[in-house]
Amino acid sequence: MTLNLSAHEMDVVERLADEKGLSKTALVRQALRLYQSISTRLENGEKVFVEHPTTKEKAELMVLS
C-alpha cells in the first residue's frame, strides 16, 4: 500500500514513530485501531472526552466525518 502524504504529514508520522519507538507501519496500525475504536463509540451514541490532569477540565473530542 502506498500513502500519499504531504511533507508535513510525513514529518509528523516519522516524529511520532521515533518518539514511540515504532515503525511507521506499526504507528499507522495503532492510529487505525484508535480511530476505529473512537468511531464505534461515537456511532453508539457515546461521547469521548479528554481531561486536563490537574484542573480536571474536560473537552469533548470531535471527529470529522
Phi, psi and omega in degrees: 000142178242133175251135175259101181246151174290166179301319179296314180298320179294322176299319179296314179300313181296318180295313180296319179299317178296315181298323184269353182068035182242158169286163177298324179296315180296321178298315180295320177299315178297319179297320179294318178297319179296314180298318179297316180298315180294316180300317179299315179298316180294321178297330179275007177086005179280162174247148180242129183237155166246146185233131176294131186295332183264308185276345183064012176295136183248145175229135180284135177280124181253131178245127179276138179254000000 
